[in-house]
Amino acid sequence: MQRLRGAARKDGNEKGVVDGAAGPPEGSPDVEKGNQEPVRLLSARVISMGLIVSMGGFIFGYDTGLPFRKALVNELSIGTLMGAIGAAPVANAVGRKYSIIFWNIIFCVGVIVQISTQYHWYQIVVGRWVAGLGVGALSVLTPMYQSETAPRQIRGALVSCYQLFITLGIFVADCINFGTEKDTSARSWRLPMGLGFIWPVIMSVGMLFLPETPRWEYRKGKIDSARATIARSYGVPEDHWEVKREFREIQEKFEAESAGGGKHQWWEVFTGPRMAYRTLLGMTMQMLQQLTGANFFFYYGTTIFTATGINNSFVTAMILGGVNFGCTFGGLYVVEHFGRRRALIFGGFWMFVCFMVFASVGHFSLNQNNPQATPGAGAAMIVFACLFIAGYAMTWAPIVWALIGEIYPSRYRALAMGLATASNWTWNFLLAFFTPFITGDIDYRYGYVFAACNFAGAFVVYFFVCETQGKSLEEIDTMYILHVEPWKSTKWVPPQGEDLVTTDALHLTPGGRDIRKENAPGAGTMEQDEQEKTQTLGEDGRITNY
């Protein structure tokens, strides 16, 4: 792959120094001033951070796989939706680290409410809702913490580990369900639920030994601590050129946000430079991830495969969970070697074919009154269910999470990711609520609906999603601002020898539509008396004075 060069490389030289590999990029203003020893990325500190923070995904997956999830999935989904929306303001106020600990405690409170019930069903409903608040918030904070703290060279892999741990949580829950299926006492549901305490405790205790994200620390005036955190993440001294480069970027972005004047409001995620497009795109991609139909198997897989004649539906759930977990490792490879667009488009068409076969066999060949009379049809449905899960785990499952962490500029990332994740949980709730009624009326023909959504998803990616593989966050921001056509974005190369127009480099006034900055990158030179002049960013990326 052609290496992208130019000034935009400063935010994401993905081919950087890794344990004695090539040296720092030529021309960097930080190279001559700082230590140039090799960066040690795969250190115990970075690995432990990846494992501890990704436990947020494990909590999500484990709770998804609990046996009573089918009956009470709606209550959890409502809570997760609210938690996802509320995560950003709490994280901005108290920090990412302690916000993660706080929401883990909320999740534990929800579990306590559930397992302490004796006779009242509504106590479980309330407990599911409270636990959902924690799950929803962690689904935003986990990738946010990883993206703000991880070394830039391995940021994508660490964020993708969130989805890997989701699948691991589902698989572990399936195994525990299998172990307790013959227990007819209350222990059969209290034990799996009680084991759910282990994961948030591990995550909370582990977070106490991890630092706050350097970007949040800098915003709160903890300058020295932010610099030390960056140095520890890269495994180098504080005077290293990599630390100086990243610290300078954090400083420049913070100054740019402050220079516009006034308080920037939440609605700038829609009024900022090309932000309405990107915010709605992230919400649409998360919606389409739910509409792939994957949760149709995970939530209701036990019921579906009972109808196929398989003697033990819990074994079937373990098979699906194992396929899901194992194939997600392949997704970590696909996301970095085949590009986001190509993988998502291929995955959409692959899942379309799988659901067409699954739905057709289920409706036309399976004897639904006596499934054992058509064992061939049941076996075929299981095979194509596994093929679907494999395609989903390697494409739409991890890549959508990576994508929403890449397409937003840093100043809007927390809220924009919260809205995108809220979209995911909204559709999670809607599908969980309506699926029993729909399948009761049209049986396996419901699969045709998901097939159509997968087909549509491939076209949405082709026409609206820019390729982000191998590009820095700055270059990604520039592509969207300049309206680069998505189907041409794979071959797009940033201008050589000049700075790029990026959201984080613009001193936006409140509202996100006007610019107040002297010599803004890509904006030309403004006149003197800056306080009396304003620039406006047009829809085509051009900046004009008035």
Number of C-alpha atoms within 10 A of each C-alpha: 6 7 11 19 17 16 18 25 19 17 16 19 20 19 16 18 21 16 14 10 12 11 15 19 16 9 10 15 12 21 18 11 12 17 17 18 16 20 25 19 22 16 15 11 14 22 12 15 23 19 16 21 29 27 27 31 25 29 27 25 24 25 25 25 26 22 24 13 18 19 12 16 23 22 21 27 28 22 24 32 27 21 28 29 23 19 26 24 14 17 22 15 12 14 19 25 22 18 21 28 21 18 25 27 18 20 27 22 17 23 25 17 17 24 18 12 14 10 8 9 10 11 17 22 19 18 24 28 27 26 30 31 27 32 31 31 33 30 28 28 26 22 27 21 24 24 21 17 21 22 26 21 17 17 18 25 20 25 26 25 24 28 31 26 24 28 29 25 26 28 27 20 27 27 18 20 22 18 13 16 13 9 10 9 9 10 13 17 18 16 14 21 20 15 13 20 18 11 18 24 16 14 21 22 12 17 18 12 11 16 20 20 22 25 27 22 19 18 15 14 10 13 15 12 16 22 22 17 21 25 22 19 23 27 22 21 19 19 16 21 23 28 25 21 18 22 19 14 17 20 15 14 19 19 16 21 21 15 16 19 13 12 11 16 11 12 15 20 25 18 16 21 28 25 24 16 16 24 22 17 19 28 21 17 24 27 21 24 26 25 22 28 23 21 17 18 19 20 21 18 19 19 13 20 23 16 19 26 21 19 12 13 19 23 17 20 26 20 17 25 26 22 19 29 25 18 20 29 17 15 25 23 13 18 26 15 13 12 17 24 25 18 21 29 21 16 25 28 19 21 29 26 17 22 28 19 19 25 22 17 20 23 18 12 14 24 19 17 8 12 19 17 14 15 16 14 22 24 15 17 24 19 14 20 21 20 20 26 28 24 26 26 27 25 28 30 27 26 28 21 25 25 22 23 23 22 27 26 23 20 17 19 19 20 24 30 29 29 24 26 27 28 24 26 26 20 19 24 22 14 19 22 18 11 15 13 11 14 13 10 11 11 16 22 20 19 25 17 17 23 26 19 21 28 20 18 25 22 16 17 22 19 12 15 23 24 24 22 20 20 24 21 23 25 27 24 26 22 25 24 24 18 14 15 16 19 16 12 18 18 10 17 15 20 13 12 10 12 16 23 23 24 25 21 22 27 24 29 23 19 17 24 16 22 23 22 23 16 12 20 15 16 22 11 11 17 11 9 8 11 8 9 14 17 20 19 21 15 12 13 20 14 18 15 13 7
